Every structure is written in structure tokens, then in C-alpha cells.
């Protein structure tokens, strides 16, 4: 059932529930079926908002270096990973990138918070010069996943929110990969105590059972489209927007979060797996071992351009499905992982690293 002049009980219940648990002020939901579409909706809505507000020159978008936001054309244009983007470069709108606060890029002796604030200074300089033509800043809060699991300090989010408010630029938080408990809180933005203007969610929204995504936004954005003139409305839809079965799956997932205290259980699992993974952290073939909630990653010391493929194959022989991003190996286990699976994950990873050391 398409949400075109109609509604249904599951989508109303889901929207109200998401509004209660999301960062403050995000009371409006627009549904699609995948993460890229959620980002695309946020981009179009931001662009159209400024047009309706009488500021049609605000058409540009800025994102973080080494970021990833999806494969549809608008989302792909925001990304900064050549592997995905270069083939389609002539199709894409030009966007701007500012330095990533990924802690791996800090200077020796510079802590993650200081580095994050230094990178925020580059964002401030960019917005100071270009805010008049910038519609929105788009970022992945706390973890840049496809870009090598780059993790950064919440101070960058806090400063970004301040700068976007000062320069009248929307803040779009792409929490498609990190939302629903993956970083230890229900939403990563909570760790910086901020609310974006748009929040993009998918993946964990329906626990992976059915395709569903949502773009959440504020009263101010919603109000800009409330008009009798059709062209001021947000003329965007998907055949399966707000599909009732998918919404029921999302509601069931949220029930489990609540009734099984999933976030508390995840924090215990995080501590347990981090302790078990100490031999990986100390392995001579590993650098930049890092963790954020239910995400762990490390960079293998290798010059082999085929490392990712070799690691994948070797890990399969140890009963592990691991798919490195270049030389970055990461764990994003299901929330039901137990002690036995954790031990298998650690021991199999160590055996895989040792097996490949002669090739690195």
C-alpha cells in the first residue's frame, strides 16, 4: 500500500514510536525501502526546503572525506570512495568534502578529541566561505563504515551542530549503518547530545527482515512544504513506502529492544568481546585496533593488493565470514552473539592473520 493520500495503523504506530526514541524534535517520518533512498530523500528535502524558503541559491552539499552514503546518484555524489564513484563521475553532481575526523589521521601525541576539533576547524572555514550556497552537511555519526571503519570523537558532532546552526545549513545524520544500538546507544547522535535536522535510518530498523528505511525531520522542515500550491509539496514517493508488513517487522524489533534490554546486553557483550580480542590488538600484524559499541576494526600491516580477497578466503576455512575493506578487517556481529561465537571469532581471526603473514 503506497502512502499517497492514505495511511494505515502500522505506519502511524511506527512513526509515533520513532519520534519518541529519536533525538528531540524529529517528529516527521518519510519512508522508503533502503538506505540510499533515505539519503536521497534528505538531500531533495533539504534542497526543496531552501527553495520554498526563498533561498534557491542554497543548492550545495558538503560531506566528510572518505565518507559513503549509498549508490543512488545523489547519495553516491556525496561519497568520497573512488572505487564506487569513479565509473559514474560524469553523472554526478559536484559536492564538497572536508577533512575526516577519523582518529587514525591524528598527529603523534594528539588525542581523538583534539583531532576532531581541529578537523571541525576546517569545516568552520568551509562554511564561513560557502554557507550562502550550502544546503546541508551530510555525515555518518561516529563511524565512517565503508570508508575503512574510521571512528571519531563525538566532539566533532557537537561542533558540527553548532556550526550548521550558526551558518543556517542543515545537518543530515546518516545513521543507516550505526543506528539502532550499533555504537552502544540507540542512535549515535545521542553520544554527542545533538539532534540533526534529518536522520536517515535503515538496516536495523526492521532487524533486516524486510526492506524499510525512513528519513526523519523537524517541524520546521515539514512546515515549509505545507501549502496549497502543489509545486511547494514534496513530490517524492516509492511503491513500497511505509509497507505495512515492513512496519510491523520494525515494531516487533523495537519491542525486542525494549523487552530484552538489548542496549544493556550489548554493552556487556562489547566489554566481553573487547577483552577476548586483546591478542588481536597485540598481534604484530595489526595496527589501529579500535572499537565503538558493537563495531570492532583493525588495519592489517600489509602491502598485498589482494589482501582482502585472501583474508576472506582464509577466514572461510576457519568458519568465519569476514569481508575486509582493503586492509581493514572489521567485526559487526549480530546482537545475539554468545561467548562461544566470540571465542571462535577471535581464534579464527588470529589463525587467519598468522596464515597470511607470509604473504604480507
CORPERA-V550107 format. One record per residue. N is the residue number from 0. RES is the residue in three letters. OMEGA is omega as a letter, one per 30 degrees, with the letter a starting at -180 (* if undefined). Layout:
BEGIN
<<N;RES;OMEGA> <N;RES;OMEGA>>
END
This chain:
BEGIN
<<0;UNK;l> <1;UNK;l> <2;UNK;a> <3;UNK;a> <4;UNK;l> <5;UNK;l> <6;UNK;l> <7;UNK;a> <8;UNK;a> <9;UNK;a> <10;UNK;l> <11;UNK;l> <12;UNK;a> <13;UNK;a> <14;UNK;l> <15;UNK;a> <16;UNK;l> <17;UNK;l> <18;UNK;l> <19;UNK;a> <20;UNK;a> <21;UNK;l> <22;UNK;a> <23;UNK;l> <24;UNK;a> <25;UNK;a> <26;UNK;a> <27;UNK;a> <28;UNK;l> <29;UNK;a> <30;UNK;l> <31;UNK;a> <32;UNK;a> <33;UNK;a> <34;UNK;l> <35;UNK;l> <36;UNK;l> <37;UNK;l> <38;UNK;l> <39;UNK;l> <40;UNK;l> <41;UNK;l> <42;UNK;a> <43;UNK;a> <44;UNK;l> <45;UNK;l> <46;UNK;a> <47;UNK;l> <48;UNK;a> <49;UNK;l> <50;UNK;l> <51;UNK;a> <52;UNK;l> <53;UNK;l> <54;UNK;a> <55;UNK;l> <56;UNK;l> <57;UNK;a> <58;UNK;a> <59;UNK;l> <60;UNK;l> <61;UNK;l> <62;UNK;a> <63;UNK;l> <64;UNK;l> <65;UNK;l> <66;UNK;l> <67;UNK;a> <68;UNK;l> <69;UNK;a> <70;UNK;l> <71;UNK;a> <72;UNK;l> <73;UNK;l> <74;UNK;l> <75;UNK;l> <76;UNK;l> <77;UNK;a> <78;UNK;a> <79;UNK;l> <80;UNK;a> <81;UNK;a> <82;UNK;a> <83;UNK;a> <84;UNK;a> <85;UNK;a> <86;UNK;a> <87;UNK;a> <88;UNK;a> <89;UNK;l> <90;UNK;a> <91;UNK;l> <92;UNK;l> <93;UNK;l> <94;UNK;l> <95;UNK;l> <96;UNK;l> <97;UNK;a> <98;UNK;l> <99;UNK;l> <100;UNK;l> <101;UNK;a> <102;UNK;l> <103;UNK;a> <104;UNK;a> <105;UNK;l> <106;UNK;l> <107;UNK;l> <108;UNK;a> <109;UNK;a> <110;UNK;a> <111;UNK;a> <112;UNK;l> <113;UNK;l> <114;UNK;l> <115;UNK;a> <116;UNK;l> <117;UNK;l> <118;UNK;l> <119;UNK;l> <120;UNK;l> <121;UNK;l> <122;UNK;l> <123;UNK;l> <124;UNK;l> <125;UNK;a> <126;UNK;l> <127;UNK;a> <128;UNK;a> <129;UNK;a> <130;UNK;a> <131;UNK;l> <132;UNK;a> <133;UNK;l> <134;UNK;a> <135;UNK;l> <136;UNK;a> <137;UNK;l> <138;UNK;l> <139;UNK;a> <140;UNK;l> <141;UNK;a> <142;UNK;l> <143;UNK;a> <144;UNK;a> <145;UNK;l> <146;UNK;l> <147;UNK;l> <148;UNK;l> <149;UNK;a> <150;UNK;a> <151;UNK;a> <152;UNK;l> <153;UNK;l> <154;UNK;l> <155;UNK;l> <156;UNK;l> <157;UNK;a> <158;UNK;l> <159;UNK;l> <160;UNK;l> <161;UNK;a> <162;UNK;l> <163;UNK;l> <164;UNK;a> <165;UNK;a> <166;UNK;l> <167;UNK;l> <168;UNK;l> <169;UNK;l> <170;UNK;l> <171;UNK;l> <172;UNK;l> <173;UNK;l> <174;UNK;a> <175;UNK;a> <176;UNK;a> <177;UNK;l> <178;UNK;l> <179;UNK;l> <180;UNK;a> <181;UNK;l> <182;UNK;l> <183;UNK;l> <184;UNK;a> <185;UNK;l> <186;UNK;a> <187;UNK;a> <188;UNK;a> <189;UNK;a> <190;UNK;l> <191;UNK;a> <192;UNK;l> <193;UNK;l> <194;UNK;l> <195;UNK;l> <196;UNK;l> <197;UNK;l> <198;UNK;a> <199;UNK;a> <200;UNK;l> <201;UNK;l> <202;UNK;a> <203;UNK;a> <204;UNK;l> <205;UNK;a> <206;UNK;l> <207;UNK;a> <208;UNK;a> <209;UNK;a> <210;UNK;l> <211;UNK;l> <212;UNK;l> <213;UNK;l> <214;UNK;a> <215;UNK;a> <216;UNK;a> <217;UNK;l> <218;UNK;a> <219;UNK;l> <220;UNK;l> <221;UNK;a> <222;UNK;a> <223;UNK;a> <224;UNK;a> <225;UNK;a> <226;UNK;l> <227;UNK;l> <228;UNK;a> <229;UNK;a> <230;UNK;l> <231;UNK;l> <232;UNK;a> <233;UNK;a> <234;UNK;a> <235;UNK;l> <236;UNK;l> <237;UNK;a> <238;UNK;a> <239;UNK;l> <240;UNK;l> <241;UNK;a> <242;UNK;a> <243;UNK;l> <244;UNK;l> <245;UNK;l> <246;UNK;l> <247;UNK;l> <248;UNK;l> <249;UNK;l> <250;UNK;l> <251;UNK;l> <252;UNK;l> <253;UNK;l> <254;UNK;a> <255;UNK;l> <256;UNK;a> <257;UNK;a> <258;UNK;a> <259;UNK;l> <260;UNK;a> <261;UNK;a> <262;UNK;l> <263;UNK;l> <264;UNK;l> <265;UNK;l> <266;UNK;l> <267;UNK;l> <268;UNK;l> <269;UNK;l> <270;UNK;a> <271;UNK;a> <272;UNK;l> <273;UNK;l> <274;UNK;a> <275;UNK;a> <276;UNK;a> <277;UNK;l> <278;UNK;l> <279;UNK;l> <280;UNK;a> <281;UNK;a> <282;UNK;a> <283;UNK;l> <284;UNK;a> <285;UNK;l> <286;UNK;l> <287;UNK;l> <288;UNK;a> <289;UNK;a> <290;UNK;l> <291;UNK;a> <292;UNK;a> <293;UNK;l> <294;UNK;l> <295;UNK;l> <296;UNK;l> <297;UNK;l> <298;UNK;l> <299;UNK;l> <300;UNK;a> <301;UNK;l> <302;UNK;a> <303;UNK;l> <304;UNK;a> <305;UNK;a> <306;UNK;a> <307;UNK;a> <308;UNK;a> <309;UNK;a> <310;UNK;l> <311;UNK;a> <312;UNK;a> <313;UNK;l> <314;UNK;l> <315;UNK;l> <316;UNK;l> <317;UNK;l> <318;UNK;l> <319;UNK;l> <320;UNK;a> <321;UNK;a> <322;UNK;a> <323;UNK;l> <324;UNK;a> <325;UNK;l> <326;UNK;l> <327;UNK;l> <328;UNK;a> <329;UNK;l> <330;UNK;l> <331;UNK;a> <332;UNK;l> <333;UNK;a> <334;UNK;l> <335;UNK;a> <336;UNK;l> <337;UNK;a> <338;UNK;a> <339;UNK;l> <340;UNK;l> <341;UNK;l> <342;UNK;l> <343;UNK;a> <344;UNK;a> <345;UNK;a> <346;UNK;l> <347;UNK;l> <348;UNK;l> <349;UNK;l> <350;UNK;l> <351;UNK;l> <352;UNK;a> <353;UNK;a> <354;UNK;a> <355;UNK;a> <356;UNK;l> <357;UNK;l> <358;UNK;a> <359;UNK;*>>
END
